Amino acid sequence: MKPRAIWQPGQLVLHAVLALMSLFCLVPFIIILSSSMTREMDILSNGYNLYPKHFDFTAYRYLFQRMSVVLTGYKVTGLVTVIGTIGSLAISAMIAYPISLRRLKYRRFISGYVLVTLLFNGGMVPWYIVCVKYLHLHNNLWALIMPSLVNGFNIFLMRNYFSSIPEEMHESAKIDGAGELRTLWSVILPLSVPVFASVGLFIALAYWNDWWLGLMLIDKASLQPLQLMLRTIVSNVDYLANSSVLSTGADQMVPREGVKMAATIVTIGPIIFLYPFLQKYFVKGLMMGAVKG
């Protein structure tokens, strides 16, 4: 019997293509990291490169001049991301599970109501009035959590995934005496890890990258999220770079582009570590949540 080759020609081509695509995805990150450690004059003269011509950490010194402020932003953003992700997953699951059941009487009406929230909104001014005047979401941590707590797209993804679970699973749980909450907790949730991982990643990214809610609803510096703090620092650097008071010499040039890249590196670090843990669930959760109607 002829031994089977470990690598087939088709597999070699496929692995080569995937390796090339991975490299294309990695190159922008390397350019950002390199630019954050490049002298400003080199960026203006030669553009962005994969390797710094002259190493310069001035951008990071500008960024960490107020290290306590950056750490406060990390604390606020981390807390908001954890609480918001858990809360949003719980609420989305409790909405998605009932409308995934065909025996629910008004499931079409509820699904239509959720769909309307994806298509229409009341506008910025009514939204602000409701948040500040009626919900009292101003200068508190809940102002960074509650406005983004429920998203119709995430609900539909979870509903479609729940609908793909065989009806026999519900019936067997009901025969054993489980109610709807018990069925959701003991039967549905353990089978729905892929969609929870995928939707949870979407939610965590949205909370981590959000600066709009902080700009609209937060005045206290101690409650500002990390993204808003870094946005303020970058804006200040732009102002200093345009100021006629500063010298235009290469050694004294304000690292405008370098600070932008360094801010990207500082913010992308923690959240990127989620991908290795959620990658095996990500594609399965999206496919199952998107195909089943």
PyMOL commands that set and color helices and strands:
alter all, ss='L'
color gray80, all
select helices_A, chain A and resi 9-36+40-46+58-63+67-99+107-119+124-134+141-144+146-148+152-163+167-175+180-191+193-209+212-217+221-223+226-242+250-252+256-272+274-291
alter helices_A, ss='H'
color red, helices_A
deselect
rebuild
show_as cartoon
